[in-house]
Amino acid sequence: MPAFGTSALVIEVPAAEVLLDVARRVNPILVRPGLPAHATVLYPFLPAAELTADVDAAVRAIAARVPVTDLRLTEVISAPGFVAMAVPELQPVAEAAYAVWPEVQPYGGRFGPTPPVHLTVAIGGTEDELTQVAAQTREALPVSDRPEAVHLVVLTEQGWQLRLSAPLG
């Protein structure tokens, strides 16, 4: 669990909630609570104490430069400890964020300097549970959506709270 004051840039993908429901049916603890289905743009982002009006303006500028685009989730990523969906259509948003905040290492650098944008379906659990989630997720595909905003969220004692919603395009 991240520390309070951790922030993230995410893009909600409401149509993908059906994929999280697949994981919840296998084991509810496989889905992290507090945020709806979303593609992660940059996590962890800046500490809450560093979120200023200038940061908000930069997030709005990034979102405004990237057009609204249709997503078609078709590729399941299975790796030790998680199941996710590739979301290559949103990579330009992440690349723009990486360029503005090069000092912020996505996922603490665990996946390199420019990891692919993804939507986590399940995390943790047993190998058998994740295999089952991956198989059932494939059966639920494709999923299409048209996300419209980048969200800046901050983890508080009350859970993930929306700080800013910046429209795409």
ABEGO torsion letter per residue (X at the ends): XBBBGBBBBBBBBAAAAAAAAAAAAABAAABBBGBBBBBBABOBBBBAAABBAAAAAAAAAAAAABBBBBBBBABBBBBBGBBBBBBAAAAAAAAAAAAABAABBBGGGAAEABBBBBBBABBEEBAAAAAAAAAAAAAAOBBBBBBABBBBBBBBAAEBBBABBBBBX
